[in-house]
């Protein structure tokens, strides 16, 4: 019996594409680890760092402010950068920037040095965040979006324990930055070697048939053609119904996440009486909750849907913050972990729903703007909490987190009342 040669050729093409798909997926998982590695270092080490550097505890917000400004700038530029250079090169260069910045942090002996190295870190973080998230939203399922962000949590969970070990060794916090910086260098080398994969890859689900793979190629080509029509300006994107609501929701969520990560350890030291090393470990419970929650959500995200994940996530985050606020003494760390579990699906679900909500042709621009809104939240709200708590007290933290969770819930419910697929409302120009 002769095998139909067109069918055989299609099967071979599919097998080749599947291999590239799997290799690139592994690289993207590593890239998400690299995104998370540095994110919780400042918060975990700040109870000791601010004393060594001779600055008030509230100055932690200054470092995160500079980082966030850099991420806002690079997020807004991400659409142009990604269209010109490709997601692979943008990701690689961005990880190199963050690695250099982290190694610079490890040499800082004065506060202004931290601020200086925060600039390249912020610029690197924003571009890679927008480029990778849009690539995954376009080419992968909600399951992979949650698992990939779970791997971000793996990276973010590692660094507080590295910091805890460093603090246990005579408060040697620069060693933690040096260790994470060297890990980033290794990841950058892997990303550099993977650049040819990004040029060849067309996402294809492992469960697709050869015919479905061909359909995926056509869909991807349609998306590429749409993105080639031109740049979607900020003013144009903001005219799309629902965009202002999703920006406010993302602002609230990322403010919730960053405030908890930055001030959690300090809260447990100042308000609940833990020592610095133990507080760094308990502060990591929020990140562990994020990681575990995203891993579990990956198993049912496609069945439940993005909207239900976002709604449930904000509600559970609010419940966790409420438990932390109760006078439960040291048991309050349970609420901190629960808040992390609740927050777990929000970020990946908002990102993954963007092409469906606003159209594939607009998704890179809108995700870039979403990242800018997110980092605006991380720029304003954690430092604002630092200023307020300096006058009122760190006991305010759970109430602050509760307000942010409720704001995010209200904004996403407003978005849900609008029809999906509003890609033709705003024309790129």
Secondary structure by P-SEA (a helix, b strand, c coil): ccccaaaaaaaaaaaaaaaaaaaaaaaaaaaaaaaaccccccccccaaaaaaacccccaaaaaaaaaaaaaaaaaaaaaaaaaaccaaaaaaaaaaaaaaaaaaaaacccaaaaaaaaaaaaaaaaaaaaaaaaaaaacccaaaaaaaaaaaaaaaaaaaaaaaaaaaaccaaaaaaaaaaaaaaaaaaaaaaaaaaaaccccccccccaaaaaaaaaaaaaaaaaaacccccaaaaaaccaaaaaaaaaaaaaaaaaaaaacaaaaaaccccccaaaaaaaaaaaaaaaaaaaaaaccccccccaaaaaaaaaaaaaaaaaaaaccccccaaaaaaaaaaaacaaaaaaaaaccccccccaaaaaaaaaaaaaaaaaaccaaaaaaaaacccccaaaaaaaaaaaaaaaaaaaaaacccccccccccc
